[in-house]
Amino acid sequence: MAQRDEHSLAHAVDLYRGELLEGWSSEWIVEHRRRRHEACVQALEYLAALLVRRGSPELAEKPLLDALRLDPCNEAAARALMELHASQGRASAAGHVYRTLRRSLDELVDVRPSRATDTLSESIRAQRSHRASREDTDPTLFEGMLIIADQRFPVRLPIRLPGMPRTGLRLELDSVPTTSKR
């Protein structure tokens, strides 16, 4: 995995089709299988990080979910996904990731999540509680993302229409509408 650009990583991940020579148990194949598996998981994590840095966090969710599908005990990928959900105002989804990780660690390797993972989960839960108390004092608050021609702008508006969610709403426009003066 010499190249670490988005296209090369996505291509490498697409080429991964599962365990190398599945069903074979020769000593030499076990090590090759492990290295290829780890390389794919690392490529998925790195791809997700590139997408976040590029300003496309909504695209980073899939590689992180794929990394966790391949390695359900991967705390780094779980924390990255929890942080991603939290940054999008989806604390409940972050909590679900934490609970799934905790269950996988318990069932598969009989350990608890690391202190870093527990701390992140507690922090997200505390932010959610703080946001909920703030929303109770300001019931008209709306937070979301305005996307115009692939440019992303976080918005916080002092309005709320009946039935409109408080967070997570996205408005996408291909271009800025203009009005003509007559």
C-alpha positions as CSV (number, residue, x, y, z in Angstrom):
1,M,0.0,0.0,0.0
2,A,2.6,2.5,-1.1
3,Q,0.2,5.1,-2.4
4,R,-2.1,6.6,0.1
5,D,-4.3,8.9,-2.1
6,E,-8.1,8.5,-2.0
7,H,-8.4,6.8,-5.4
8,S,-5.6,4.2,-4.7
9,L,-7.0,3.4,-1.3
10,A,-10.5,2.9,-2.6
11,H,-9.2,0.7,-5.4
12,A,-7.1,-1.4,-3.0
13,V,-10.1,-1.9,-0.7
14,D,-12.3,-2.9,-3.7
15,L,-9.8,-5.6,-4.6
16,Y,-10.0,-7.2,-1.2
17,R,-12.4,-10.2,-1.5
18,G,-12.0,-11.7,2.0
19,E,-9.5,-14.1,3.5
20,L,-6.6,-15.3,1.3
21,L,-7.0,-18.9,0.5
22,E,-9.9,-19.3,2.9
23,G,-10.1,-22.8,4.4
24,W,-6.3,-23.4,4.1
25,S,-4.5,-23.7,7.4
26,S,-0.8,-24.0,6.4
27,E,1.5,-21.9,8.6
28,W,2.8,-19.8,5.8
29,I,-0.7,-18.8,4.6
30,V,-1.9,-17.8,8.1
31,E,0.6,-14.9,8.3
32,H,0.0,-13.7,4.8
33,R,-3.8,-13.8,5.4
34,R,-3.4,-11.8,8.6
35,R,-1.2,-9.2,7.0
36,R,-3.6,-8.7,4.0
37,H,-6.5,-8.4,6.4
38,E,-4.8,-5.8,8.6
39,A,-3.7,-3.9,5.4
40,C,-7.3,-3.7,4.2
41,V,-8.6,-2.5,7.6
42,Q,-5.8,0.1,7.8
43,A,-6.6,1.3,4.3
44,L,-10.3,1.7,5.2
45,E,-9.4,3.7,8.3
46,Y,-6.9,5.9,6.3
47,L,-9.5,6.4,3.5
48,A,-12.1,7.5,6.1
49,A,-9.6,10.0,7.6
50,L,-8.8,11.4,4.1
51,L,-12.5,11.8,3.4
52,V,-13.0,13.7,6.7
53,R,-10.0,16.0,6.0
54,R,-11.2,16.6,2.5
55,G,-14.5,17.9,3.9
56,S,-16.7,14.8,3.0
57,P,-17.4,13.3,6.4
58,E,-20.7,11.8,5.2
59,L,-18.6,9.6,2.8
60,A,-16.3,8.5,5.7
61,E,-19.0,6.4,7.4
62,K,-18.9,3.5,4.9
63,P,-15.2,2.8,5.1
64,L,-15.4,2.9,8.9
65,L,-18.3,0.5,9.0
66,D,-16.5,-1.8,6.6
67,A,-13.4,-1.7,8.8
68,L,-15.6,-2.7,11.8
69,R,-17.3,-5.4,9.8
70,L,-13.8,-6.9,9.1
71,D,-12.6,-6.3,12.6
72,P,-15.5,-5.8,15.1
73,C,-13.0,-5.3,17.9
74,N,-11.1,-2.4,16.2
75,E,-11.3,0.4,18.8
76,A,-9.6,2.9,16.6
77,A,-12.2,2.5,13.8
78,A,-15.0,2.5,16.4
79,R,-13.7,5.8,18.0
80,A,-13.4,7.4,14.6
81,L,-17.0,6.4,13.7
82,M,-18.2,7.6,17.1
83,E,-16.4,11.0,16.6
84,L,-17.9,11.2,13.1
85,H,-21.4,10.6,14.4
86,A,-20.9,13.1,17.2
87,S,-19.7,15.8,14.8
88,Q,-22.8,15.3,12.8
89,G,-25.1,15.7,15.8
90,R,-25.8,11.9,15.9
91,A,-24.9,11.1,19.5
92,S,-27.4,8.2,19.6
93,A,-25.6,6.6,16.6
94,A,-22.2,7.1,18.4
95,G,-23.7,5.4,21.5
96,H,-24.8,2.5,19.3
97,V,-21.3,2.1,17.9
98,Y,-19.9,2.1,21.5
99,R,-22.4,-0.5,22.7
100,T,-21.7,-2.8,19.7
101,L,-18.0,-2.5,20.2
102,R,-18.3,-3.2,23.9
103,R,-20.4,-6.3,23.2
104,S,-17.9,-7.5,20.5
105,L,-14.9,-7.1,22.8
106,D,-16.7,-8.9,25.6
107,E,-17.9,-11.8,23.4
108,L,-14.9,-12.3,21.2
109,V,-11.9,-11.5,23.4
110,D,-13.4,-11.1,26.9
111,V,-12.0,-7.5,27.5
112,R,-13.5,-4.1,28.1
113,P,-13.0,-1.1,25.8
114,S,-9.9,0.9,26.5
115,R,-10.0,4.0,28.7
116,A,-9.7,6.2,25.6
117,T,-12.9,4.6,24.1
118,D,-14.8,4.9,27.4
119,T,-13.7,8.5,27.8
120,L,-14.9,9.4,24.3
121,S,-18.2,7.7,24.9
122,E,-18.7,9.6,28.2
123,S,-17.7,12.8,26.5
124,I,-20.3,12.4,23.7
125,R,-23.0,11.4,26.2
126,A,-22.2,14.6,28.2
127,Q,-22.3,16.8,25.1
128,R,-25.6,15.2,24.2
129,S,-27.0,16.0,27.7
130,H,-25.6,19.6,27.4
131,R,-27.1,20.1,24.0
132,A,-30.5,18.7,25.1
133,S,-30.6,21.1,28.1
134,R,-29.6,24.0,25.7
135,E,-32.4,22.9,23.3
136,D,-34.8,22.9,26.1
137,T,-34.1,26.6,26.8
138,D,-34.1,27.4,23.0
139,P,-36.7,25.2,21.3
140,T,-36.3,27.0,18.0
141,L,-32.6,26.1,17.5
142,F,-31.8,24.2,14.2
143,E,-28.3,22.9,13.3
144,G,-27.5,21.4,10.0
145,M,-25.3,21.5,6.9
146,L,-25.9,23.7,3.8
147,I,-24.2,22.3,0.7
148,I,-23.9,24.5,-2.3
149,A,-22.0,23.2,-5.3
150,D,-19.9,20.8,-3.2
151,Q,-19.0,23.5,-0.6
152,R,-20.2,22.7,2.9
153,F,-21.4,25.3,5.4
154,P,-22.5,24.4,8.9
155,V,-25.6,26.4,9.8
156,R,-27.3,27.2,13.1
157,L,-30.6,28.9,12.6
158,P,-33.0,30.3,15.2
159,I,-36.0,28.8,13.5
160,R,-37.8,25.5,13.8
161,L,-40.8,24.4,11.8
162,P,-43.2,21.8,13.1
163,G,-41.9,18.3,12.3
164,M,-38.4,19.5,11.4
165,P,-35.6,17.7,13.2
166,R,-33.4,19.8,15.4
167,T,-30.1,18.5,13.9
168,G,-28.9,16.6,10.9
169,L,-31.0,18.3,8.2
170,R,-29.1,18.9,5.0
171,L,-29.9,21.3,2.2
172,E,-28.1,20.7,-1.1
173,L,-28.1,23.1,-4.0
174,D,-26.1,22.7,-7.3
175,S,-25.8,26.5,-7.5
176,V,-26.8,29.6,-5.8
177,P,-30.2,30.8,-7.1
178,T,-30.1,34.4,-8.4
179,T,-32.9,36.8,-8.9
180,S,-33.0,39.0,-12.0
181,K,-33.7,42.7,-11.5
182,R,-36.2,44.2,-13.9
